[in-house]
Amino acid sequence: MKFRIGKDLKEKIEEIAEFVMEVFEEDYYLLHPCRDFLKTDEALRVRKSDRFYLTYKGPRVDEETKTRDEVEVEVKDPYRTLEIFKRLGFDVFAKVSKLRRIYRLGEFKICIDDVEGLGEFIEIEVEGELKDREKVLNLAEDLGLKDPITKSYLELILESNVNTNHV
C-alpha cells in the first residue's frame, strides 16, 4: 500500500524499523507494440537500482491495495535489455526516478520514496498471498495512515502536469 507521507511519520519509521539501505532507482517503462498496457492495467519495466531488473506487473487484483501478480528477473545490463525490446517493437515511453530508503519491520518492507516530480510517499509491502494484505492494512492503520493511493508512480506522473520524463 502507498500513502503520502509527512515528516512526523518519516521520523517514526526511522525509530521503529530497521534501516536496510538507500538506493536511487530509475524505472524505464515499455509500451507493447500490439497491446495497450494502460487499458489492460499491466506494466513492463526495466529498473536500474543497486542491481538491474526486468519486471512484468499484471493487473491489480483488488481495488483497495496495489496488489498485483509480479514476475521479476535480474538482468546484467539494463541498456542491452532495453535494446532487445526496442528491436522487438517495444518503445520506452517514460522514466520514473526516485530515491528510496528501505526499512524492515518484522515481515514488512517499508519504503520511503522521494519521487522526482511527485514528492514523498511511503509504501508498505509484505510478500505472500492476497489474504496477507490484511496485515498491511492493520500496520497502516496502526501508523495512522489513511487514504491509500492505488495508482502507480507512473500513473500519478502521467496524470499530473509535471515533466513526465518521456524518453
N, C-alpha and C positions, 0 to 999 in steps of 0.2 A: 504494500500500500504506500501511496505517496501523498505527502501533505506539504503545504507551505510551512516554513519554519521561522520562528522568532529567536532572538538572541538567548532568551532565558532557557528555552528548550535545548538549544545547542550546548549551553553550559551544563545542563542537567545530564545530557547524554555523555558528555566528557567525564562527568563524575561517576555515573553508574555503570558505564560499559567500558570494555577493554579496547583501547585503540589498537588497530591492526596495521593500517598503512594509509598513506595518502598517495593518490595517483591521478595523473592528468589523462583523460580519455577523449579520444576523437572517434566518433561513430560516423561511418560513411554508409548512407542508405541507398539501396539499389532499387531501380524500377524494373519490373519484369517486362520483357518485350510483348507478351501476349496476355497478361493478367494484371488487373488493376488492384494492387495491394491495399490501396485506401478503401476500395469497395469490399474486398474480402477480409479486411481487418487483419492483414498479415504484414510481416516485415522481414526483410533480408538486409543484414548489415555486416560490415567488416569493422571491427573495433581495434584501434591502436591503443594499448594501455601498457601495463607492465609486461604483458605478453600480447599476442595478437590472436583474434578470434573471428571466426565466421559464425554468424548466428541466424537461425530461422526462428521467427516467432509466429505461432499460429494465432487464430482469432481468440479473443477473450472468452473465458468460459463462464464468467458471471458479470453482473453489472456493478457489483459493489466494490470489487477489487480489480487489480491489474493482472489477475491470474491468467496465465497463458501456457499452452504447451510450447516447450522450447527445445530446440536441438542446437547444440553448440560444439564446435570443434576448434582446437587450437591450430593456427596456421603459422608457418615460419616467416612468410613475407607478405604483409598486407597489400603492398603495391602490386606484386605479381598476381596475388589472388584477385584483386580488382581488375587487373588487365585481362585475366581469363574471362571474367564475367562480361567485361566490355566486348571482347571478341565474340561472345555468345549472344550479344544483342542487348544486354542489360546496360542501363545508364546509371551513373552515380548522380543523384539529383539533390542531395542535401548532406550537410555535415553538422553534427551536434557535438559541441565541445564542452567539457565540464571538468572541474576539479572535484574529485571525490575523496572524502575522508571515510574510511571504513572502520566500523566498530563491531565487536561481538558482545552479545548479552545472552548467555546461555546458548540456546539453539537458534537465536535470532542473529541475522546480519542486518546491521543498521548502517545506512549510508547517508552522509550529509553531503549534498551535491550543490555546488555553485555552478549553475548552468549559464554559459555565455548568452546574454540577451534576455534571460528569464529571471535570474536571481537564485535564491537558495531554497532548497527542498530537503525533506527527509524521506527516505524510503526504508520500509521495514519489510524484511523477507524471511521466510522460513521454507526450507525445502521439504517437500512431502506431497501428500495428497490434498485434494480440494478440501477435505474435512479439516485439514490443519490450518486453514485460513482463519478459523475461529481464534486460534492462538494469537495471530497477528491483530485481529480486531480487538482482542482483550488487552494486548500490550498498548495499542494505540489509545484505547480508552484510558488505561492507567496513566499514560503520559499526557492526557488531556487533549489529544489530537482529535479534531473534528473536521468534517467536510473533506473526505478523501478525494484526491484527484485521480481519475481513472484513465486520463489521457497520457500518452507517452510524451516525452520531451519534444520529440519530432512534431507530434500533433499540436502541442502548445506553441511551438515556434511557427509552424505553418499558419496557425490561426491568428497569431499576433502580427503586428505590422513592423516587427523588428527585422533586422537583417537576417534572412533565412540561411545565409551561408551556402547558397546553391553553388555547387561545384561545376 
